[in-house]
Amino acid sequence: MLKRIILALGVAMATGAGAEETHKGYEMPPCTVEWQDGTREIRAYGPHLLAEVTVSGSRSAAIQTGFRVLAGYIFGGNATGEKIAMTVPVAQTPEPGGEIWVISFMMPARYTTETLPAPRTDSIRFVQAGPSRQLVERFSGIPGTDNLAHRAEALRTWAQANDYKIVAGPHYYFYDAPMTLPWKRRNEVAFTIR
């Protein structure tokens, strides 16, 4: 019995079990799930390249504006007219102290800052996200601003009660198109932890 468990663990580790590579066919940032309890996970993210914009305003207006700018870029609104594959999630992170938000798309892994076409606007910048660990909670539904804030506060309280040191966040992650039925949507609230 013990040999079977050890063999199963070895196979799981060799095949990257605990790591998702796509969501509904869309590429995701490289990560491995280190711990899971229900809808909460601790993930180890690998390096990945982001295209991001900073937008001011309410959370819902900022995500719409940021999405439009970044979608325009990947759908050919760049210096070469090249179309770049959509990835998930669309990420939104508040800046401290006000209604300023960073909206980001991960760039497909085949690109580097040197091989991506130049944006037609100075508002888009490329950022190399380094390795990180994140405490994440997954949920479905239509993620309204109050709902996200409530979930973030509950996750922050849980993290502190369990001695996890938060170093950034909350980050809000959205995986599905707006026309996706609410109960089939994947949304997440996350904090970067030490």
Secondary structure, DSSP 4 states (H G I P E B T S, - for coil): -HHHHHHHHHHHHHTTTT---EETTEE---EEEEEEETTEEEEEEPPEEEEEEEEES-HHHHHHHHHHHHHHHHTT-BTT------BS-EEEEEPTTSSEEEEEEEPPTT--TTTSPPBSSTT-EEEEE--EEEEEEEE-S---HHHHHHHHHHHHHHHHHTT--EEEEEEEEE-S-TTS-GGG--EEEEEEE-
